[in-house]
Structure formats: structure tokens, C-alpha cells
Amino acid sequence: MYNLFDVYPRFDIKISKAKGSFLYDFNGNKYLDLYGGHGVISIGHGQKEYIKAITSQIKKIGFYSNSVNLPIQEKFAHKLNSISGYPDYKVFLCNSGAEANENALKLASFHTGRKNVIAFRGSFHGRTSAAVAVTDNLELSAPINKPCFKVTFISLNNIKEARHAIETTNPAAVIFEGIQGVGGLDYPTNTYLQQLEKLCKENNTLIIADEIQSGYGRSGKFFAHQYSGIKPDIITMAKGMGNGFPMGGVLIHPDIKANYGMLGTTFGGNPLACASGISVLNVIQQKQLIDRVNKINLFLLKQLKEIDSIKKIKGKGLMLGLEFDFPVMELRKMLIADFNIITGSSSNKNLLRILPPLIIKKKELNVFPNALKSCLLKLKSS
């Protein structure tokens, strides 16, 4: 740790390897991974097809820039279009969620000729310049990040507030998360998204769906917004996209036209990223992981609803938040110390986040409710 810039609060465990839904430290201790590294691990640690795909690709070519044709990009895009339910959308490949949102906001501004944006209270869209400007957390913005465009933050599921904001600010876009991750697992209702889509079309404002954490099957649909039936103009992706290999992307409505130079990236869409991305989509399809997510969700919810200390269960699929009437940090520490179970947090200090690999088995997950009960009893008696 001596040479690392110390910006991360970390649990005092040192991970050496991982397999499936488990992490292992240097002493051989085994940890159940119910956080997936911020929801990044979609098809499981050390998945065979994933390793095979990257190994095979690096033997051919590991990297070249977008100054030449890379057919593996087209192969990935075709697979994504087919599985995601957006067969006619164009694909722009980049490296991360923040970069995907940065490019989405630029696209909306290019297309509309406008620069104002509407975002939501509790939102998190990244730490780069435009992405952090539409993130509802001033502590993440340095003085240099003060936006050159107006951002209006509104409440989720209040269509009157949305109408007023759109009509008075003339925005390029409204950006929302399919399910808020860092913000605490709140999400727009189906009716609200349908009303918002209509409102945006009437005002020539684009809708950007940030599916960086809630996409790739985690919600029980390929994208969380698909519960509502709307078709956003732009959809951003990352996290589960590469199962740990850095990868981000933007799905773009065919009415939004491309011009040389309007977007760019050095590493985005490199052959190794595309190979990992194709393997993820193959596993999601072959192992029917989205159906599996819904079954595991029902299995877990049945047990969690029996725990009285949980005041509210938020989220969908395998993107869940358990809300208590006390801060959960000590509970999370206890789950690691006593049961070797890793969970996540959010800006809501009373919320414990669950984001396991989508391949997790019932028998692996089955230990969690009992471990949680035991820790809650211990906390209550202390």
C-alpha cells in the first residue's frame, strides 16, 4: 500500500484468486462474493469460456487501434444487437461506464444542438467531466469540474416536475439509471418512464438510459428499462459487459447520425475486450442466465422477507438492497469476519447491497440469510 494513492476504504483481506462465486485470500480462506466487484462479475470468476476466448484472442492479436477494420468488433456488435433486443441500434465501444456516459451526453448534444441536461436526485453516472456533472454528489466534483452546461436534478417518478424542467430548460437529454446503484436501488416506475418518453418526444429531447450496473441481465431483463417497454435514444453499458475485462459501450438509435471525429477512443473495442464481451453474451445465452436470475431472485426474496430486521427490500433480480434502521457498516464487517461473506454499500448508509455473479447457485446463496440472521442477533445483543 506504500505506493498506492490512498482513496479507497478497504476491508483488510488480501485476495489471491477467484473461481465461480468465490474469492480466496493468500491464506486459503474462501469468501462468498455477493458484491461482484461493484456488479462487474456477471458470468462468474474464472469462467472457462471467458478464459478460453481471451487466451485464444491474445495468441492472434491483443491490440490494434480503430485506424483499421477489426472484424471482431462487428461480431460483438451483431451478438449484442441480437441478444439485447435492439437489432437496429448502432454500437460505439469504449472502456468504462463513465466514458460511455460521457460519450452519450456528447452524442445528445451533437444531435440536438443543445447543452442542458436533466438528471435525477440520487444519481451516479461516473467521475469524468460531464458524467460527474450529472451525478448527484457535489463531493465528487473538483472545482475544475464545474459544468459549462446547466444540470437540473429532479425527483424520480414525479412527471409534473419532469415536465416543468423540460419545458423551462430545453435540455439535450434526460439521463436516468435503470436502477440506481450507488444512490440506493431506487428506480423509475414503468408508468413514469412511459410518460417521460412521451414528454421527451414532444420536446425533441433525447432519453439516455444508464444501464451500466443494471444491464446485462442483472435486473431480470437484459436492461432494467425493458420492464417499461420504452425505447431510449441512447443506452450506456459497462460493468457486466466484460466480466472484469475493462469494457464499455453505447447503443445508439439509428436516427442519430455518425460523423468522423465526433467520438473517439484508443483502447475502446480492442480485440481482447471484444473477445471477452462475446464470451459473456454467449454464456448469458447458453446458460439462460436471465431466467436464472429471476429464479434465484424468488428463492432469495422468500427467505429475506422472513427477517423482521429488514425494513425494505429494494431493486430487482440480482441487484438488491436490504434497508435497515441502522448503518450497515458493522453488519458488513461482521458478515466478512464471522461468515466470509462480502457485500456492498451505497450512499444510503442503512442499505446493504447484493450484486452476486449471475451464475450463483442456490446452495451457495443459501448460507446468506442464516448468516445475516446470526449477525443481526449478535448486533442486537451487543
N, C-alpha and C positions, 0 to 999 in steps of 0.2 A: 504493500500500500504506500510505500515511501514516495514513489514517483508518480502516483496517480492523483489527479486533481480531485479533491475530496468533495464531490457534490451529491453523492448518493448515500442515504441512510441504509445500511445493510444489516441483515441478520448474520450472526457470527458462525456461519458454516462455509466450508470451502468445498465446492463441487468439483469432482474429477471426471465424472462420466454420467451418461443418462441412457435409459432404454425404456421405450414404451411410455408409461405414465409415471415413471420413477426417475429420481436423481440419486446419485451416490456420492458420498464425500470421500476424502482421502483415507479415512479410517474404515471404509467399507460400510458405513451406515446408509440405510436405504430410506429415501424420503418420497412420500406420495405427493406428486406435483398437481395441486389443484389451482395453479395460477398460470402455468404455461408460459412464463416469462412475459407477462402482460398480454396473454392470449395469443402469442405468436405460434406456439406449437399446436398445429392443427391435426396432423396425421400421426403424431407421436414421435418421441425421441428415437433416433436411430432406426427409422423405418426402412425396411430392406429396399423397396423400390426407389425411395428417395436417395439412398446411398449409391445404389447401382446407377441411377440416372446421372448424378453428379460425377461419379468416378468415370463412367463411360464418356461423358462430355469433355472432361478435362484432358482426356487422352487424345481427343480430336483437336479442340481449340478452347481455351479457357476464356479468352477475351479478344474482342476487337470492337472498335468504336462504330458509331452509326454513320460512318462515312462510306460504308459498303453494305450490301444486302446481307442480312443474316436470316436465312430461311427458318431457323428455329423460332424466331420472333413470330412469324406468320403462323407456324404450327401452334404456338402457345395461344395466340390471339383467336384462332379458329376454335380451339378447345374451350377457351374461356367464353366466347360468344355463345357456343352451343350449350354449355352447362349452366351458365348464369341466367339464361332467358332473355338475353339482349343480342340476338343474332345480327342486327344491322348496325350496332354501335361500333365506332372506331376505338382503337386501343392505343394509349400512349403509356410507355413503360418508363419507370423511374426507380428510385432506390428506397423510398421510405414514405410513411404516411404524411409527414409534414410536407415533403416535396410534392406528393400527389395533390394535397390541398392547395399548396402554393400555385401549382400549375392550373388547377381547376379554377381558382379565383382569377388568374390571368386570362384564361380562356373566356370566362364570363364577361370580363371587362372588354376584351378584344371584340367579342361577338355583339355586345350591346352598345359599346361606345360609352359606357357609364363606369363609375368607380365606387359608388357607395355599396355597402353590404349590410344585410340583416343576419344576425346570428342569435343564438339562444342563451339565456342565462343558464349557467352550469356547464357550458360547452367547453370542450378541449379539442383543438384541431392541430396542435403542433407548436413548435418553438421557433420556427423561422419567421421572417419578417411579416408577411401577410397572414400566415397561419396563426401566429401568436396574437395578431391584432384582432382576430375573430374568436379568440379564446377568452373566456370569461374569468380571467385571473390576472389582475394587474401585477402581481408579484413576479410573474414570469417575463414581464416586459422591461427591458432596459430602456434608458432614456432615448437611445438611438432607434428603438422600435416604435416610437410614436408614429402612428399611421398617417399617410398622406391622403387617406380616404376616410369617410365617415362610417363608423360601425355603430349600428343601433341594435342593442340587445333587448330581446323581448322574451316573454314567458311562454313556455310550452303550452299548447292546447288552448290558447286564447285567440280565436280568429279575429275578434274585433281589434285587438292590439296589433295583430299582424296586418290587417287591412289599413289601419291608420299609419303604421310605419312604412308600408309600401307606397301608399298614396302621397305621403309627405316627403319621402327621401329619394324616390325614384331610383331604387337600387339596381345594380347589375345582377345581383343574385341574393337568394336566401340560402344559407347553408345550415344543414341540420345533421345530427348523428342519428343513425337508425336506432341505436340505444346509446345513451350517454355512458361512457366508460368511466373516466376519471371523475365526472360530475356526480356519479352515484346511481346509475342504472335507471334513470327516468327515460321515457321515450314518448314521441308523439303518437296520439291515438290514430287509428285508421281513418276515422271521420275527419279529424283535423288535417291530416295530410291530403285527403281528397279535396277539402275546402281550400287548402293552401295552394295546391296545384292549380285549381281553377282561378284563384286570385292572381297567381303569378302569370298565368297565360293571358289574362285580361290586361295585365300591365306590362307585358313583354319583359318580364323578369325571369331569369333562369333559376331553376332549383338544383342545388348541389346536395347530393346525399353522401355524407361521410360515413362509409361502411368499413372504415379501416379496422375497427375492432369487432364490429357486429356482423361483418360479412363472412363469406366463405363457409356458410353452413352453421356458424356458431349459434344463431338465433333460432334454428329450426327451419329456416328458409335459406336459400343461398344468400340473399340480402334481407336484412330485417325490414326494410321498407316494402318488401313484396307482400307482406301481410295486408297492406292497404290497397294494392292494385295500381298504385301510381307509377308513372314512368319519369323519373328525374331526367333533367337535361344532361347532367354530369354526375358520375358516380366515382368516388375515390376508394381505393383499396390499398392494403399493405399487410401488416401483421401475419395472419394465417396463410397468406399468399405463397410464401416461400418456405414455410415450416422452419424458419430460423435463418435461411439464406436471405440477406437483405434484398427486398424487392417491394416495389410499389407500383401502382398503376392507376390510370384514369380511363373510364369508359365514357365515350363522348357521343352525343346524339348526332346522327348523320346530317342534320341541318347546320351544324357548326362546322364551318369550312376551315381546312388547314392551309397554312402558308409557310413556305420555307423560312426558318429562323424564328418563328413565333414562340416555339418551345424548344428546349434542348437539354441534353444530359450526356455526360461522358460514359458513366457506367450503367445507366438505365438500359434494360433489355439485353444485357450481356449474355452470352451463351450459357454460362453456369446458372444464372438466375432463371433463364427460360427453362433450362432442363429441370431445375428444382420445381418451378411452377407447374410444368406439365405433369411431373410425378405427383404433385399434390392433387391436381384435378383428377388424375387417373385413380388415385386411391379414394378420393371422395366419391367418385362414380362407382368404382368396382366394389367397394365395401359398403356402399349405400349409407354413407356416414350421416347424411341429413336425416334420414329415417331413424338412424341410431340415436342421434341427438335428441329427437323427440321422445323416444322410448326411455332413454336414460333420464331425461328431464322429469317424466312422470314418476319414474321409480324413486328419484331423489326427493321430489316435492312431497310425495306421500309420507316419507319419513321426517322431513324437516317440519312439516305442518303440525307434527305431534310435539314439537319442542316449544313450550309456552314462552320461553325467554325471547324467542324470535318474534319481534313486533310486526315485521313486514318482510315478505319475500318479493324482491323486485327483479326485473329483467325477463328474459326468455331463453329457452333452450339451455345451452351450457354457458350462458353469460348471465350469471345470477348474483344478486346482492342480498345478504341477510342483514337486516337492520335491527339493532338492539337499542336499549335506552341508556347505553353507556358506551364510552370509547372502546374500540375493539383491539387496540394495540397489545394489551396484556393478554387478551384471549388468543391472538395470533401467535404471540411468543410462546404461550403455553402449549398450543397445538404442535408447534415445532419441537419444543423441549420434551414434552411427555409422549407425543404420538408420531413424531417425524412427518407432520403434515404441513405443507406450505400453502398459504392462502394469500389473498391480495387485499389492498386497501383502496380508498377513494378519498375525494375531498370531503366527503361526509365521514367524519371521524367515528361515527357509530355504525358504519357499514362494512361488513366483511365480504370481499369479492371472491367468487368462484369462477375460474376460467380454465378448466382442465383440458387436456388434449381430447379431441373429439372421439378418439378410439378407446377411451377409458372403458373398462369393464365394470359391470355391476358389482362383482365380488371385490374389485379394487376400491370402488367408491363406497361400498357398504360399511367400511370402517369409520367413515367420517361422521355420520350422525351420532354414533355412540361416543366417539372421541369428543365431539362437541358437547354432548350432554355431560360427560365427565368433567371437562374443563369448566363448564358453567357452574356445576355444583361446587367445584373447588374454589372458584372465584366468589361464589355466594357465601361460602363458609369462612373465607379469609378476612 
